[in-house]
Amino acid sequence: MKGTGLEKRIESFAERLTREDVNLYGFLLSVGGKEKAGAFRPPFTEDRTHRMYSVSKTMVACAIGMLMEKGKLRLEDHITDYFQDLLPDHPSPWLLHLTIRDMLRMATCYRVTAYREYEDEDWTRPFFTGHPDHEPGTVFNYDTGNSQVLSSLVKRLAGEEVIDYLEQRLFTPLGCEDRRYWLRDPSGQCTGGTGLCMSLRDLNRVALCLSRGGDGLIPDWFVREMQKKQIDTLLQGNEEEQYGYGWQCWRTRAGWVLYGMGGQLAVICPEKDAVLCTIADVRLDPCGMQRIYNAFFEEVYPWLDREDMEPRRFQLPPLNLREDPAAEKVRAGEYIFPEGNDLGWKRLRVYGDRLEYENARGNCILPLPEGETRVCGYPGWDGVPAIVSAGWFADRSLRVRCHAIGDCPCGFDMVISFTENAEAVTVQARRSYDPLTHGYDGAASGIRGEHR
């Protein structure tokens, strides 16, 4: 039975996302500075540490604002002034023109990120030794390497990593008490554009602080400016990303947002004095992020200043794969794959309650919780937690979806289809990009055979 007033709207929001198969792990909604609702999908809780991805960029920007307030740098300073030791002999004039203001608003001289994540050791240096391709300050290009340089700038000006700087001046004063850490590049520096890991509860604390103008911790002038549209983003493919970009944060149809890949959001709505924070992994769904925005702005937002509710916590139902009860199931058998196939698989063994397969990572085991979701280990990677769901449907096909839920939320979705006599099998898979999901993109066929 649905609740009343605002509670009913929030239930509709959660039900819609479940119905649309959006892999939301949890959310917190505050109105007027007070928490109204929270919901989590097991095994997630409000205090569980989760990768925030590009929310990290906004946190770095907050540190930059604090340093500006102390007179350590100015918006019109050139970024190269602070990195003379990394410049080549003849730096590009476009690089020399680049200001801190343009760094904050993603208007650099690069079309793509300069560093290579799995090749470069120092992710800051390539920004200064790369090959700029246009005049800075002219167009928007989302550049995670830009945020890496800003993180490095914090370290140079403050004498400590950005997480340590923020720990003393933001997180601790706000009462952020859950475990948090910042992933590092191979050189040991905080990955400024993507590496912050913290709880949903503490993300909510920071978002509320920003909604109040910084609480005297972040300069109020900086908070006012960072949330404004500082540059157009009309060529972005996602609808909600076309409202413009501020300083290391995005505009929305009704305010602004701390935005992290996969559904890590802190949506701040000044006109309603409301904040919605979410954690998720929607990277397998190209429309997943927009589905969260649409569900919130259509199901909840219009009523935020018209209806009220008592604070409530509830549990989101597991996001199970739907099964066809009439599906014919293949319960046992071993299949051999030819060398050089797309997936790099060697063999597959089917059991009633699990799959075993061999790929480039070695022998992998996945449980088959038919019609359910289960916590397990990520196949082929010791110590990486995951959730898996499975379901059979027509034509002897088994769908398996697995999400890693550690420091690198990502996942794969695959369909395993057997011929009528079960003498052959075809595996088709797709993935969200990460080293953990290598080998789950493409299709491969195998034939029934004995272990050789």
C-alpha positions in Angstrom: 0.0 0.0 0.0 1.4 3.4 -1.0 2.0 6.1 1.6 0.5 9.6 1.4 1.7 12.9 0.2 5.4 13.2 -0.6 6.0 9.6 0.6 3.7 8.4 -2.2 5.8 10.4 -4.8 9.1 8.9 -3.5 7.7 5.4 -3.6 6.6 6.0 -7.2 10.2 7.3 -8.0 11.7 4.1 -6.6 9.1 1.8 -8.2 9.6 3.5 -11.6 13.4 2.9 -11.5 12.9 -0.7 -10.5 10.4 -1.2 -13.3 12.8 0.4 -15.8 15.6 -1.9 -14.7 17.8 0.9 -13.4 20.6 -0.5 -11.2 20.2 2.0 -8.4 22.0 1.0 -5.2 20.6 3.7 -2.9 19.4 7.3 -2.5 18.9 10.0 0.2 16.5 12.9 -0.2 16.7 16.0 1.9 14.2 18.9 1.9 14.8 22.1 3.8 18.1 20.6 5.1 16.3 17.7 6.7 16.4 14.1 5.5 13.0 12.9 4.3 13.7 9.5 2.7 16.5 7.0 2.2 16.4 3.6 0.4 19.0 1.0 -0.3 19.3 -2.2 -2.3 21.2 -5.0 -0.4 24.1 -5.3 0.2 24.4 -1.5 0.1 23.9 0.8 3.1 24.2 4.5 3.8 27.7 4.1 5.3 29.2 1.7 2.7 32.1 3.2 0.8 31.5 3.6 -2.9 33.5 4.9 -5.8 32.2 8.4 -6.7 34.0 8.7 -10.0 33.6 12.3 -11.3 32.1 13.7 -8.2 35.8 13.8 -7.3 36.1 16.7 -9.8 33.8 18.9 -7.7 35.6 18.0 -4.5 38.9 19.1 -6.1 37.2 22.4 -7.2 36.2 23.0 -3.6 39.8 22.7 -2.6 40.8 25.1 -5.4 38.2 27.6 -4.1 39.6 27.4 -0.5 43.1 28.1 -1.8 41.8 31.0 -3.8 40.3 32.5 -0.6 43.7 32.2 1.0 45.3 34.1 -1.9 47.3 31.2 -3.2 46.0 31.6 -6.8 43.6 33.6 -9.0 41.1 32.7 -11.7 43.1 34.5 -14.4 46.4 32.8 -13.5 47.8 30.6 -16.2 48.1 26.9 -15.2 51.6 26.7 -16.8 52.8 29.3 -14.2 52.6 26.5 -11.6 54.1 23.7 -13.6 57.2 25.3 -15.3 59.2 22.1 -14.5 56.9 20.0 -16.6 56.9 22.2 -19.7 58.7 21.1 -22.9 61.3 23.3 -24.5 58.8 24.9 -26.9 55.3 24.7 -25.3 52.3 25.4 -27.5 50.9 29.0 -27.3 47.5 27.4 -26.7 48.8 25.7 -23.6 50.4 28.9 -22.4 47.1 30.8 -22.8 45.2 28.3 -20.5 43.8 29.9 -17.3 42.6 28.5 -14.0 39.1 29.7 -14.9 39.1 27.7 -18.1 40.5 24.7 -16.3 37.5 24.8 -13.9 35.0 25.1 -16.6 36.4 22.4 -18.9 37.5 24.8 -21.6 41.1 23.6 -22.0 43.1 23.2 -25.2 42.5 19.5 -25.5 39.7 17.6 -27.1 40.4 14.4 -25.1 42.3 13.4 -21.9 46.0 13.6 -22.4 47.1 10.8 -20.0 46.7 7.1 -20.8 45.3 5.3 -17.8 47.1 2.0 -18.2 50.3 3.3 -19.7 51.4 6.5 -18.1 52.8 6.5 -14.5 52.4 10.2 -13.8 48.9 11.3 -15.0 49.8 15.0 -14.6 52.8 15.3 -16.9 51.1 14.4 -20.2 48.8 17.4 -19.9 51.9 19.6 -20.4 53.8 17.5 -22.9 50.8 16.6 -25.1 49.7 18.2 -28.3 46.9 20.8 -27.8 44.5 21.0 -30.7 42.6 24.3 -30.2 42.6 27.7 -28.4 41.5 27.4 -24.7 38.5 29.2 -23.4 36.5 28.7 -26.5 34.6 25.4 -26.4 33.7 22.7 -23.8 35.4 19.4 -23.8 35.0 17.0 -20.9 38.6 16.3 -19.8 39.4 14.2 -16.8 43.1 15.0 -17.2 42.3 18.6 -16.6 40.9 17.7 -13.1 44.0 15.6 -12.5 46.1 18.7 -13.0 43.9 20.7 -10.6 44.4 17.9 -8.0 48.2 18.2 -8.6 47.9 22.0 -8.2 46.3 21.5 -4.8 49.2 19.4 -3.7 51.8 22.0 -5.0 50.1 24.9 -3.3 49.0 23.2 -0.1 51.9 20.8 0.4 49.5 17.8 0.8 47.3 15.6 -1.3 43.8 16.8 -2.0 42.1 14.2 0.3 44.3 15.3 3.2 43.6 19.0 2.5 39.8 18.4 2.4 39.9 16.0 5.4 40.9 18.8 7.7 38.9 21.6 6.1 35.7 20.0 4.9 35.0 16.4 5.7 35.9 16.4 9.4 34.1 19.8 10.1 31.0 18.4 8.4 31.0 15.3 10.6 31.8 12.9 7.8 32.6 9.8 9.8 32.5 6.9 7.4 35.5 5.3 5.7 36.8 7.2 2.7 39.9 7.2 0.6 41.1 8.4 -2.8 42.5 6.1 -5.4 46.0 7.0 -6.7 47.7 7.1 -10.1 50.9 4.9 -10.4 53.0 7.8 -9.1 51.0 7.9 -5.9 49.0 11.0 -6.5 45.2 11.2 -6.0 43.4 10.7 -9.2 41.6 14.1 -9.2 39.0 13.4 -11.8 37.7 10.0 -10.7 39.2 8.4 -7.6 37.3 9.5 -4.5 35.6 6.7 -2.6 33.2 7.7 0.2 29.7 6.8 1.6 26.4 8.0 0.3 25.8 9.5 3.8 28.9 11.6 3.6 28.3 12.6 0.0 24.9 13.9 1.3 26.6 15.9 4.0 28.9 17.7 1.5 26.0 18.3 -0.9 23.9 19.9 1.9 26.9 22.1 2.8 27.1 23.3 -0.9 23.3 23.9 -1.0 23.8 26.2 2.0 26.5 28.2 0.3 29.5 26.4 1.7 28.8 26.8 5.5 31.8 29.0 5.8 34.1 26.1 4.9 34.0 26.7 1.1 34.0 30.4 0.1 30.4 31.5 -0.5 31.4 33.5 -3.6 33.0 30.4 -5.1 29.9 28.2 -4.4 27.7 30.8 -6.1 29.9 30.9 -9.2 30.6 27.2 -9.5 26.9 26.4 -9.8 26.3 29.0 -12.6 26.5 28.1 -16.3 30.1 29.0 -17.1 30.1 27.4 -20.6 27.6 25.9 -23.0 27.4 22.1 -23.5 24.9 21.9 -26.4 26.7 19.1 -28.2 26.4 16.7 -25.3 24.4 13.6 -26.2 22.7 13.2 -22.8 19.7 15.5 -22.5 20.5 16.5 -18.9 24.1 17.4 -19.9 22.9 20.1 -22.3 22.1 22.7 -19.6 25.7 23.9 -19.3 28.7 23.4 -17.1 29.9 25.3 -14.1 33.2 24.9 -12.3 33.7 21.1 -12.2 30.0 20.4 -11.9 27.0 20.3 -14.3 23.8 22.3 -14.6 20.4 20.6 -14.7 16.9 21.6 -15.7 16.4 22.8 -12.1 19.7 23.5 -10.4 23.0 21.8 -10.5 24.6 18.5 -9.8 27.8 16.8 -8.6 28.0 14.1 -11.3 29.8 10.8 -11.3 29.9 8.1 -14.0 27.5 5.3 -13.4 24.9 7.2 -11.4 26.8 8.8 -8.5 24.8 12.0 -8.2 24.2 14.9 -5.8 21.3 16.8 -7.4 20.9 20.3 -5.8 17.7 22.1 -6.4 17.8 25.6 -5.0 14.2 26.6 -5.8 12.9 23.7 -3.8 15.7 23.7 -1.2 16.2 20.0 -1.9 19.1 17.6 -2.4 18.9 14.1 -3.9 22.0 11.9 -3.6 22.3 8.6 -5.3 24.8 5.7 -5.8 24.4 3.3 -8.7 26.0 1.4 -11.5 24.0 2.2 -14.7 27.0 2.0 -17.0 25.5 -1.0 -18.9 22.5 1.2 -19.8 23.3 4.2 -22.1 20.1 5.8 -20.9 20.5 4.9 -17.2 21.6 8.2 -15.9 18.8 10.1 -17.7 16.3 7.6 -16.3 17.3 8.6 -12.8 17.0 12.3 -13.6 13.6 11.9 -15.4 12.2 9.8 -12.6 13.2 12.3 -10.0 12.1 15.4 -11.9 8.8 13.9 -13.0 7.8 11.8 -10.0 9.1 13.9 -7.0 10.4 17.3 -7.8 7.0 19.1 -8.6 5.6 18.2 -5.2 8.7 19.0 -3.0 7.3 22.3 -1.8 3.7 21.3 -1.7 3.7 18.0 0.3 5.5 16.7 3.3 6.2 13.4 5.1 7.7 12.0 8.2 11.3 10.7 7.6 11.4 7.2 6.3 13.9 4.5 5.4 13.0 1.6 3.2 14.7 -1.2 1.3 14.7 -1.4 -2.5 13.8 -4.8 -3.9 16.5 -6.8 -5.6 16.9 -6.1 -9.3 16.3 -9.7 -10.5 16.3 -10.8 -14.1 12.8 -11.9 -15.1 12.5 -15.6 -15.9 10.2 -17.3 -18.4 8.6 -20.1 -16.3 8.1 -22.2 -19.5 11.7 -21.9 -20.6 13.6 -25.1 -21.4 16.8 -25.2 -19.3 20.1 -26.9 -20.1 21.3 -28.4 -16.8 24.7 -30.0 -17.6 27.4 -30.2 -20.2 30.8 -29.1 -21.3 31.6 -27.0 -24.4 34.9 -26.3 -26.1 35.6 -23.0 -28.0 38.0 -22.6 -30.9 41.2 -20.6 -30.4 41.1 -16.9 -31.3 37.4 -16.3 -30.5 36.2 -12.8 -29.6 35.8 -13.6 -25.9 39.0 -15.5 -25.4 37.0 -18.3 -23.9 38.4 -21.9 -23.9 35.6 -23.9 -22.4 32.3 -23.7 -20.6 30.8 -26.1 -18.1 27.1 -25.9 -17.2 25.8 -27.1 -13.9 22.4 -26.7 -12.3 23.4 -24.0 -9.9 26.5 -22.5 -11.5 28.6 -21.8 -14.5 32.3 -22.6 -14.8 34.3 -21.2 -17.7 37.9 -20.7 -18.7 39.1 -17.4 -20.2 42.2 -15.3 -20.1 41.8 -14.9 -16.3 41.8 -18.7 -15.8 39.0 -20.7 -14.4 35.9 -18.6 -13.5 32.9 -19.6 -11.4 29.6 -17.8 -11.4 26.5 -18.9 -9.3 23.2 -19.1 -11.2 20.6 -17.6 -8.8 17.7 -18.2 -11.2 15.2 -15.3 -10.8 17.2 -13.9 -7.9 20.2 -11.8 -7.1 23.1 -13.0 -5.0 26.3 -11.5 -3.6 29.4 -13.4 -4.8 33.0 -13.0 -5.9 33.7 -11.4 -9.2 34.8 -14.2 -11.6 38.5 -14.5 -12.1 39.4 -11.7 -9.7 40.2 -12.7 -6.1 38.9 -10.4 -3.4 36.5 -8.4 -5.7 32.9 -8.5 -4.5 30.1 -8.7 -7.0 26.3 -9.2 -7.4 24.9 -11.6 -10.0 21.5 -12.4 -11.3 20.4 -15.0 -13.8 17.3 -16.1 -15.7 16.2 -18.6 -18.4 14.0 -17.5 -21.2 12.7 -19.0 -24.5 14.8 -21.1 -26.9 17.1 -22.5 -24.2 18.8 -19.2 -23.5 20.3 -18.2 -20.2 20.9 -14.5 -19.3 23.5 -13.7 -16.7 24.3 -10.2 -15.4 27.2 -9.5 -13.1 28.3 -6.2 -11.4 31.5 -5.7 -9.5 30.8 -3.6 -6.4 34.3 -2.8 -5.2 36.6 0.1 -6.0 35.7 -0.1 -9.7 32.0 -0.5 -10.2 31.5 -2.1 -13.6 29.8 -5.1 -15.1 28.9 -7.4 -17.9 25.7 -8.8 -19.3 25.7 -12.0 -21.3 23.3 -14.4 -23.0 24.2 -18.1 -23.4 22.2 -19.8 -26.1 22.1 -23.5 -26.7 21.0 -25.3 -29.9 17.9 -27.5 -29.8 19.9 -30.7 -29.1 22.3 -28.8 -26.8 25.3 -29.9 -28.9 26.5 -26.3 -29.5 26.4 -23.0 -27.6 26.9 -19.3 -28.4 27.8 -16.8 -25.8 27.1 -13.1 -26.5 28.3 -10.5 -24.1 28.7 -6.8 -23.6 30.4 -4.8 -20.8 31.0 -1.5 -19.2 34.7 -0.5 -19.8 37.2 -1.6 -17.1 40.0 -4.1 -16.9 37.7 -6.3 -14.8 35.4 -6.7 -17.8 38.0 -7.5 -20.4 36.8 -10.6 -22.3 33.1 -9.9 -22.1 32.6 -8.0 -25.3 31.6 -9.9 -28.5 30.3 -13.4 -29.3 31.8 -16.9 -29.5 30.4 -20.4 -30.3 31.5 -23.7 -28.9 30.6 -27.4 -29.4 29.9 -30.0 -26.9 32.9 -32.2 -26.0 34.9 -33.9 -23.4 37.6 -32.2 -21.3 40.8 -32.4 -23.2 
